[in-house]
């Protein structure tokens, strides 16, 4: 009987060791998952910042085109009103 108790104790110790390893792996996976979530959130924030910068650049470009074409159109209208090219 003493021999059977010793085998059971060894199996129990192995089980506890295996359980501790599994819990350690579980904590590692939780840490990795949290790190991945943080990386995803950081990527989302950076994407939003880049989108806003792109939108501002687009608006600036649109205003530049409007001013350019408006000044060309205004010059043409002024040219026609003043009498055009008189030879």
Secondary structure, 3 states (H helix, E strand, C coil): CHHHHHHHHHHHHHHHHHHHHHHHHHHHHHHHHHHHHHHHHHHHHHHHHHHHHHHHHHHHHHHHHHHHHHHHHHHHHHHHHCCCCCC
